[in-house]
Amino acid sequence: MIVGDFSEEKKQPKRSNAAARVLEVVLAALMLLVLSPLLLAVAILIRIESKGPAMFKQQRGGLYGRHFTIYKFRTMEHGRDKKRNRIDPFDGDPSITKIGNILRKTSIDELPQLINIVKGDMSFIGPRPTVTDQTDNYNDYQKQRLMVKPGVTGLAQVSGRNSLSWDEKIDIDIDYINRKSLRLDLYILMQTVVKVFRTEEIYEKS
């Protein structure tokens, strides 16, 4: 599904860099290979602690509003996540499992999104993908954040996400798109690493 009119895309020259895309896929695939023992161990721990699948899947709005399935490790009791129609951090929510709490604090629950990068749904850096109930109802201004692929991390996530309003997050994401550069992406990546090592929650949780 594509939301709204993205005819501007057709008027603009294609700026996608095939070499960069190949590099991104190769890097994500290598990370999946190297991290496979950790990913397997996490999946087993999730299954041991609570009933249900180890992976959480949800429809999100991606490039040009196209729907895609995002992959994350499940951090809540199975079935409780389906009742959520938002992606706010539910601090203190009793439905969050013990292992899920650890995964959130370390951001390990986000690692399965490397699969989304390999599939072409996401990039390493970009606006975080939100639920389709939101992206399907974006106004013209908000639709600007759908002009690039969503990312595993983004500028809003390293700019005090938990203290930002929804409108501020949209503004920051659109600012990122307007200023997108390798230098800015490297800054976001470094800030993400710093925050992860400090166990600061920088992702929307579901």
C-alpha positions in Angstrom: 0.0 0.0 0.0 1.3 3.5 -0.9 0.0 6.4 1.1 -0.9 9.7 -0.6 0.6 11.2 -3.7 4.3 10.9 -4.1 4.4 12.2 -7.6 7.4 14.4 -6.6 9.4 11.2 -6.5 9.0 10.9 -10.3 10.0 14.4 -10.9 13.2 14.1 -9.0 16.3 12.4 -10.4 17.1 9.0 -8.9 19.7 9.5 -6.2 19.9 6.0 -4.9 23.4 4.7 -4.9 23.6 1.0 -5.9 27.0 0.6 -4.4 25.8 2.0 -1.1 22.8 -0.4 -1.1 25.1 -3.4 -1.8 27.4 -2.3 1.0 24.5 -1.9 3.4 23.1 -5.4 2.5 26.6 -7.0 2.8 27.2 -5.3 6.2 23.8 -6.3 7.6 24.2 -9.9 6.3 27.7 -10.1 7.9 26.3 -8.8 11.2 23.5 -11.4 11.1 26.2 -14.1 10.6 28.5 -12.9 13.3 25.7 -12.3 15.8 23.8 -15.5 15.0 25.0 -17.3 18.2 23.6 -14.3 20.3 20.4 -14.1 18.3 19.8 -17.9 18.8 20.5 -17.7 22.5 18.1 -14.7 22.9 15.4 -16.6 21.0 15.8 -19.6 23.2 15.7 -17.5 26.4 12.5 -15.8 25.3 10.8 -19.1 24.5 11.9 -20.5 27.9 10.6 -17.6 29.9 7.2 -17.3 28.3 4.9 -18.9 25.8 4.7 -17.7 22.3 7.1 -16.9 19.4 10.5 -15.4 20.0 9.9 -12.9 17.2 7.5 -9.9 17.3 6.2 -8.9 13.9 4.1 -5.8 13.1 3.1 -3.9 10.0 4.8 -0.5 9.7 4.8 2.3 7.2 8.0 2.4 5.1 9.3 4.2 2.0 6.4 6.2 0.3 4.0 4.7 2.9 4.4 1.2 1.7 3.5 -1.4 4.4 6.1 -3.9 5.5 6.6 -6.3 8.3 9.1 -5.2 11.0 11.0 -7.9 13.0 11.9 -7.5 16.6 12.5 -9.9 19.5 9.4 -10.2 21.6 9.7 -8.4 24.9 6.1 -8.7 26.2 3.8 -11.5 27.2 2.5 -13.1 24.0 -0.9 -11.6 23.0 -0.4 -8.4 25.0 1.5 -6.7 22.3 -1.3 -7.2 19.8 -3.6 -5.1 22.0 -1.2 -2.1 21.7 -2.1 0.4 19.0 0.8 2.7 19.9 4.6 2.3 20.2 5.3 4.2 23.3 7.8 2.9 25.9 5.7 1.1 28.6 8.0 1.6 31.5 6.9 -0.5 34.5 4.3 -2.4 32.4 3.9 -5.8 34.0 3.4 -7.5 30.6 7.1 -6.8 29.8 9.0 -10.0 30.6 12.3 -10.1 32.6 14.3 -11.0 29.5 12.3 -8.4 27.6 13.3 -5.7 30.0 17.0 -6.6 29.5 16.6 -6.7 25.7 15.0 -3.2 25.7 17.7 -1.7 27.9 20.5 -3.1 25.7 18.5 -2.5 22.5 19.2 -6.2 21.5 15.5 -6.5 20.7 16.1 -4.3 17.7 18.7 -6.6 16.1 16.3 -8.7 14.0 15.7 -5.5 11.9 19.0 -6.4 10.2 16.7 -8.8 8.3 14.6 -5.8 7.2 17.8 -4.2 5.9 18.7 -7.2 3.9 15.1 -7.4 2.5 15.3 -3.7 1.5 12.5 -2.5 3.8 14.9 -0.4 6.0 18.3 1.2 6.2 20.7 1.5 9.1 19.9 5.3 9.5 16.6 7.0 8.9 13.3 8.0 10.5 12.0 5.2 12.7 9.1 3.3 11.1 5.8 3.9 12.8 2.6 1.8 12.8 0.4 2.0 9.7 -2.5 3.5 11.6 -0.3 6.6 11.8 1.4 6.6 8.5 -1.8 6.0 6.6 -3.2 9.2 8.1 -0.3 11.5 7.8 -1.0 15.0 6.5 1.1 16.4 3.6 3.8 17.8 5.9 4.2 14.5 7.9 4.4 12.5 4.6 7.8 14.1 4.0 9.3 11.6 6.5 8.3 8.8 4.2 10.5 10.0 1.4 13.4 7.9 2.6 13.6 4.4 3.9 13.0 4.1 7.7 16.0 3.3 9.8 17.1 1.1 12.7 18.1 4.3 14.3 17.6 8.0 13.5 18.2 11.6 14.4 15.1 11.8 16.7 16.4 8.7 18.6 19.6 10.4 19.5 18.0 13.8 20.2 16.2 13.0 23.4 13.4 10.8 22.0 11.7 10.2 25.3 11.4 13.9 26.1 10.2 14.9 22.6 6.6 15.4 21.6 5.2 13.7 18.5 5.3 16.9 16.5 8.9 17.5 17.5 9.9 14.0 16.4 8.3 14.6 13.0 10.1 17.9 12.7 13.5 16.3 13.5 12.9 13.5 11.0 12.1 15.9 8.3 15.1 18.0 9.2 17.2 14.9 8.9 15.8 14.2 5.4 16.6 17.8 4.3 20.1 17.6 5.7 20.9 13.9 4.9 24.6 13.3 4.4 27.2 10.7 5.2 28.6 13.0 7.9 25.2 13.3 9.6 24.6 9.5 9.3 28.0 8.8 11.0 27.1 11.3 13.8 23.8 9.5 14.4 25.5 6.1 14.3 28.2 7.2 16.9 25.5 8.8 19.2 23.5 5.6 19.0 26.4 3.4 20.0 27.1 5.8 23.0 23.5 5.7 24.1 23.3 1.9 23.8 26.4 1.4 25.9 24.9 3.7 28.5 21.7 1.5 28.3 19.6 4.5 27.4 16.3 3.5 25.8 16.2 5.3 22.4 13.7 3.2 20.5 9.9 3.2 20.5 8.9 0.0 22.2 6.1 -2.4 21.3 
